[in-house]
Amino acid sequence: MKHNTYNPDAGFPRVLPELVYGDVAAAIAWLSQAFGFRELLRWTAENGEVGHADLELEGGIVMLTSGGAGYRNPASIGQVSVRLLVYVRDVDQHCRLAKENGATILSEPRDKPWGLRQYVVADPEGHLWEFTQHVRDVAPEAWGATASC
């Protein structure tokens, strides 16, 4: 993905998460190594601290920010309020890479009734990630959901 503008009409996503990190530069390095993200953009403040970055994985983008005063990452407040779901091509291989890079695996890859194979992992600053692979199509009614459309 070419990344020259934040224009949604030029292909930039209309909805994407922005995660707060105490050390954005370290987060860029770790997320790239452990999860396979690719850095698209980095903004460094005058004091030399990385204040913002955009990372990409298979067409999905996540923003990282230091946030400034009043912003806290999950590790600093002792709780998590969001879990990001990310589709990957091979969830088992992805989990192995995350483990090799010291990720905290909270649940090992397993098949779910809704046709996905998933695992949950925490990054070093406490953000939760659920990496997912589509393995089969399953009608919502087959696992107890009701489709609205």
C-alpha positions in Angstrom: 0.0 0.0 0.0 1.3 3.4 -1.0 1.0 5.8 1.9 1.2 9.5 0.8 -2.0 10.8 2.1 -4.7 10.2 4.8 -7.4 10.5 2.1 -10.0 7.8 2.3 -11.1 8.5 -1.3 -7.6 7.5 -2.3 -7.7 4.1 -0.5 -6.9 5.0 3.1 -9.2 3.1 5.6 -12.2 5.0 6.9 -12.0 3.3 10.3 -8.7 2.2 12.0 -7.4 1.9 15.6 -4.8 4.2 17.2 -3.0 2.6 20.1 -1.2 4.4 22.9 2.3 3.3 23.7 4.7 4.6 26.3 7.6 4.0 23.8 6.4 4.2 20.2 9.8 3.5 18.7 10.1 0.3 20.7 6.6 -0.7 19.8 7.3 -0.2 16.1 10.3 -2.4 16.3 8.6 -5.1 18.4 5.3 -5.2 16.4 7.3 -5.4 13.2 9.5 -8.3 14.4 6.9 -10.3 16.4 3.8 -9.7 14.3 5.1 -8.9 10.9 3.9 -5.3 10.6 5.6 -3.0 8.1 6.3 0.7 9.0 4.6 3.1 6.6 5.1 6.4 8.4 6.9 7.8 11.4 6.7 11.2 13.0 9.4 12.3 15.4 9.0 15.3 17.7 11.6 18.0 18.2 12.8 16.3 21.4 13.7 13.1 19.3 10.8 11.0 20.7 8.7 9.2 18.2 5.2 10.5 18.7 3.3 8.7 15.9 3.6 5.9 13.5 1.4 4.1 10.9 2.0 0.3 10.5 0.6 -2.0 7.9 -0.1 -5.8 7.8 -1.7 -7.3 4.7 -3.6 -4.2 3.9 -4.7 -3.3 7.4 -3.4 -0.2 9.1 -2.9 0.5 12.8 -1.7 3.8 14.2 0.6 4.1 17.2 0.8 7.3 19.4 2.5 8.4 22.5 -0.7 10.4 23.1 0.8 13.0 25.4 -0.6 14.0 28.8 -3.7 12.1 29.8 -3.2 9.1 27.5 -2.2 5.7 29.0 -1.5 2.3 27.6 -3.1 -0.8 29.2 0.1 -1.7 31.2 0.1 1.6 32.9 -3.5 1.4 34.1 -3.6 -2.3 34.7 -6.6 -3.1 32.5 -7.5 -3.6 28.8 -10.4 -2.0 27.1 -10.0 -3.2 23.6 -8.8 -6.2 21.6 -7.8 -5.9 18.0 -8.8 -8.7 15.6 -6.3 -9.1 12.7 -6.7 -11.6 9.8 -3.5 -13.4 8.7 -2.9 -16.1 6.2 -1.4 -18.7 8.5 -2.4 -18.3 12.2 -0.2 -21.1 13.5 2.9 -19.8 11.8 2.1 -16.3 13.0 1.7 -17.6 16.6 5.1 -19.3 16.3 6.7 -16.0 15.2 5.1 -14.1 18.1 6.3 -16.7 20.6 9.9 -16.5 19.2 9.8 -12.8 19.8 8.6 -13.1 23.4 4.9 -12.4 23.0 2.6 -13.4 25.9 0.3 -16.0 24.3 -3.0 -15.9 26.2 -4.8 -18.6 24.2 -3.2 -20.9 21.7 -4.5 -21.2 18.1 -7.8 -23.2 18.0 -10.7 -23.6 15.6 -13.9 -21.8 16.6 -17.4 -22.8 15.7 -17.9 -19.7 13.5 -15.2 -21.0 11.0 -12.1 -19.1 12.2 -8.9 -20.3 13.8 -7.7 -17.8 16.4 -5.2 -17.1 19.1 -4.9 -14.2 21.6 -1.7 -12.5 22.5 -0.6 -9.5 24.6 2.1 -7.1 23.4 4.8 -5.7 25.8 2.6 -2.7 26.7 -0.6 -4.8 27.4 -2.6 -4.3 24.2 -4.5 -7.5 23.3 -4.4 -8.9 19.7 -6.5 -11.7 18.3 -4.9 -13.1 15.2 -7.4 -14.9 13.0 -7.4 -17.2 10.0 -10.6 -18.0 8.0 -10.8 -21.8 7.7 -14.4 -22.5 6.6 -17.7 -20.7 5.9 -20.3 -21.3 8.6 -23.8 -19.8 8.6 -24.4 -17.5 11.6 -27.4 -19.6 12.7 -25.2 -22.7 12.9 -23.3 -21.3 15.9 -26.1 -19.3 17.5 -25.9 -15.9 15.9 -28.6 -14.0 14.1 -27.6 -12.1 11.0 -29.3 -8.7 10.6 -28.6 -8.3 6.9 
